[in-house]
Amino acid sequence: MKSIFFKISIVFLTLIFSNTMKAQEEEKVNYAVMTSKIQQLKPITHAAEELQKEDGALFGAFETIIYGKEVVALTDKRLMKPYLKNAKQANISLVVCKMALDLFEVKEKDLPKEFKVVPDAFLYYLQLQKKGYLTLSL
């Protein structure tokens, strides 16, 4: 009787642990990069493309957060066109800091529609870290 109970317990625990490990292995990997330099969008996009190839089906979200004085340049359509095209192809979400927009007197309506505006870039970045995103600040 003890032997049967022991065997059933072993099988039950094995099933539980194998399902738990399988669920953990299949979690998507999410990334966030924070930068104050628009010129870094090109290498950031390249990194996202390479990670997509490497991660395959496990690739999740990739967010690029922009803050600082260069938010003014985001309104330059000619400058931003190639960056926006590359970000779209690489499935990158573009995020900009509302505090920086206000500080440098940039109106949200003047930004390309691809940008998501968040109240505070640093808080948003830390919140993504809490959610398990792999992060890099440049």
LUMMARKOL-118276 format. One line per field, with one value per residue (C-alpha): residue number from 1; x, z, y. Coordinates in Angstrom, 2 decimals. Example, Ala and Ser with C-alpha at 12.3 -4.5 7.8 and 13.67 -1.06 7.14 Angstrom:
n	1 2
xx	12.30 13.67
zz	7.80 7.14
yy	-4.50 -1.06
This chain:
n	1 2 3 4 5 6 7 8 9 10 11 12 13 14 15 16 17 18 19 20 21 22 23 24 25 26 27 28 29 30 31 32 33 34 35 36 37 38 39 40 41 42 43 44 45 46 47 48 49 50 51 52 53 54 55 56 57 58 59 60 61 62 63 64 65 66 67 68 69 70 71 72 73 74 75 76 77 78 79 80 81 82 83 84 85 86 87 88 89 90 91 92 93 94 95 96 97 98 99 100 101 102 103 104 105 106 107 108 109 110 111 112 113 114 115 116 117 118 119 120 121 122 123 124 125 126 127 128 129 130 131 132 133 134 135 136 137 138
xx	0.00 2.79 4.62 1.60 1.07 4.75 4.67 1.51 3.06 6.20 4.16 1.97 4.93 6.70 3.66 3.33 7.01 7.24 4.20 5.55 8.96 7.34 5.24 8.32 10.29 7.60 7.36 8.02 11.06 10.35 12.91 13.11 15.83 15.91 17.84 18.19 19.86 17.83 20.91 20.86 17.53 19.31 21.52 18.64 16.48 19.27 19.52 15.74 15.88 18.70 16.91 13.76 15.79 17.49 14.34 11.98 8.51 9.65 10.28 7.78 7.66 10.47 10.04 12.34 11.84 13.09 13.63 15.66 16.24 16.21 12.45 12.36 13.81 10.97 8.78 11.16 9.31 12.24 14.66 12.24 10.94 13.67 13.67 9.89 9.98 12.71 10.98 7.75 9.53 11.28 8.01 9.38 7.09 8.27 7.67 8.38 8.46 5.71 7.89 10.54 7.93 6.62 10.09 11.13 7.71 6.90 3.21 2.00 0.02 3.30 4.75 4.48 1.46 3.76 4.82 3.15 3.45 4.05 4.03 7.54 10.14 12.08 9.03 7.79 11.21 11.28 7.74 8.80 11.70 9.23 7.24 10.33 11.51 15.19 16.32 19.18 19.69 21.98
zz	0.00 0.91 -2.23 -4.44 -2.72 -3.17 -6.88 -7.50 -5.68 -7.84 -11.06 -9.90 -8.93 -12.20 -14.19 -12.20 -12.51 -16.20 -17.02 -14.94 -16.64 -20.07 -19.40 -18.24 -21.31 -23.67 -22.24 -24.76 -24.31 -24.26 -24.73 -24.04 -24.98 -23.69 -25.60 -25.93 -29.36 -32.54 -34.43 -32.21 -33.69 -36.60 -34.48 -32.05 -34.98 -36.20 -32.74 -32.70 -36.08 -34.96 -31.71 -33.68 -35.76 -32.67 -30.51 -33.23 -31.84 -28.37 -29.49 -27.76 -27.66 -28.42 -27.24 -27.91 -25.48 -26.48 -24.06 -23.84 -26.12 -29.35 -29.08 -31.08 -34.09 -34.01 -35.80 -38.80 -41.31 -43.71 -40.95 -39.33 -42.45 -42.70 -38.94 -38.88 -41.87 -40.30 -36.90 -38.53 -40.45 -37.26 -35.28 -32.79 -30.67 -30.44 -27.19 -26.30 -22.98 -22.38 -19.87 -22.56 -25.09 -22.64 -21.65 -25.28 -26.33 -28.78 -29.38 -29.47 -32.64 -34.43 -33.75 -36.22 -35.41 -34.72 -31.36 -28.11 -25.56 -21.91 -19.01 -17.75 -19.73 -16.65 -14.76 -17.84 -18.31 -14.68 -14.96 -17.98 -15.93 -13.22 -15.89 -16.78 -19.89 -20.73 -20.77 -21.98 -21.40 -23.80
yy	0.00 2.39 1.40 2.19 5.55 6.38 5.47 7.51 10.48 10.28 10.18 13.08 15.27 14.47 15.58 18.82 19.75 18.87 21.04 23.92 23.74 23.52 26.65 28.54 27.48 28.75 32.28 35.03 37.22 40.96 43.73 47.47 49.94 53.51 56.14 59.89 59.70 59.28 58.06 54.97 53.86 52.17 49.87 49.28 48.16 45.89 44.32 43.74 42.02 39.73 38.88 38.00 35.54 34.13 33.87 32.70 32.03 33.09 36.68 38.94 42.73 45.15 48.73 51.67 54.54 58.00 60.85 64.05 67.02 65.02 64.59 67.83 65.97 63.44 65.98 66.10 63.91 63.57 62.57 60.13 58.39 55.70 55.10 54.66 52.31 50.16 50.09 48.95 46.17 45.03 45.12 47.66 49.81 53.41 55.26 58.89 60.73 63.31 65.18 65.67 66.76 69.37 70.55 71.10 72.39 69.62 69.00 65.40 66.14 66.96 63.50 60.64 58.46 55.51 56.97 56.05 58.86 57.91 60.38 59.55 57.55 56.49 55.26 53.41 51.78 50.62 49.28 47.21 45.83 44.81 42.96 40.94 42.79 42.53 46.14 48.30 52.01 53.86
